[in-house]
Amino acid sequence: PFQFKWTSRFHKSALIFGGTVQYDDMEYVHEDGTGTLCSAWSESSRPKTYVQRDEEQAVLDDEGQPAFYKSGKNAGLPKTRKVKVPDLDRPKVRKCKAPFTFPGFTEPKQEWASAEPGVYSTASDVIEELGVRDIPFLKALAKLQSMAKDLSTYYMVEDEKTGERKGMLSLVGEDGIIHHGINHCSTVTGRFSSSNPNSQNLPKGKKSDVKTVFTSRYPGGKIIQSDFSALEVYVQAVLTGCTRLIADLRAGLDMHCLRLSASSGRPYDEVYRLCKGYTDEHGVGHPADPEWDAKRTDAKVFSFRRAYGAGAATIAAGTGIPLAEVEALIAAEEQMYPEIPSHFAKVTEQIKKNRKPTGTAIPHPFVPGVMCNLGRSTHRTPDGKLYGYVESPAPEYLCRKGITASFSPTQILNFSVQGTGAEVMKGGMWLAVRTFYRMKNFDGGACLITTIHDAQVVDASPEANDRAFAILHASMTRATELLRRLFKWDWPLDVPTDTTLGINMGDENKYKVSPELAAWADAEVMITLKAITRT
């Protein structure tokens, strides 16, 4: 009965999770001051009141008969007077607030609650998570919001009222290039971030086509990308010393394909060919199956989130994988690689042992009357980096055990894996930057343009393409060796990298340079590496 506003968090919360919305309406007014909504009126309701109108009525004498004027110009005419009477065609109405209750489509999480009782967050991350629930309306809403976000964030939209433009394409310079910022000191784990725009957050593949708008500045040039393979898994193996995981990685197994093989029941070799493509015995190339390539991406997301501390419920909510399957995957991994949970259990105990009070006490957000005295602690990884942890109010089940504050298990898993991954990534970047500069960016024929999580991206002219490709690949390949020398840290295996090129950033094709050029590039990167480690 009212105009629904998609921009209203109150309307969207009530629609999705159930709740009552107050809207502007009109009501009939009763004699006792109460009211009945005009839309809900029925003749059985109590009498309404009416707008008053003037009416001429006859004046009656003592006997109840009409009285007449006895003299004057009106002599002989009946006497009348004006009185106020209800206008039965005009009931009294007034503006009011009327309630409308939505039944809702699904249950909200407690952490989505806002300060207003019964109102929950409908932010983009919440809608994205809801999109994986098997509710057609929410799937459609998540898809719509994803497209709207894609347009407003990575393309360009214009405010109809102000004419103001926003979105990534509003930042294109006069040279046709977006000169973004790389931030070195804005994350708690030491990873680089990006702003104006956030090029670290460019979606890939089935989520968006935005990467295809980035093409080479050189006529006929190519975009080259080198992306560490399963970096988070290699970091886990090194930090935990997990024997079987190190062996599996050393054998060259693709961990995401291995996971798909286990979950699908298909042989590893078959899954690998479906996901990665292959060349048959006749030399004919077979591209990756798009469906299985997408499945590998989902498995990669699981691996990424799991390694960086996400729990089963969070992974299930964010990926759409049923919770039971996620829990089964986690159980299988812990059985295959028991050193991983054992390592982080020891780290957790060390962090608890090193706890120091902060002198800060705050009320528990969900347990009335409980004050949480927060502490802080640290943990150092073999590269010398010191990570800090601050307690937060403990979950309710721990409060029932008398534990009011605790360190976040997610942070304990996340910080050291993310931070060490950042060191590997920065090692590859360091080698690439120094080598590119030493070669004067191949006389201006190629340049490093961005880093996206575990990848470096280069724009290269046709003349510099093969040399830039070879140097970038060698820089990423030698990143682990740089860490060994800088931190005197015995990494048992190198992190591999996939280097591709295409006509735009969304076009990633396998490519190889000659063995001679690859050897030259490795030698040049080693010159850079030795110079860095000497200083």
Disulfide bonds with the S-S distance in Angstrom:
none
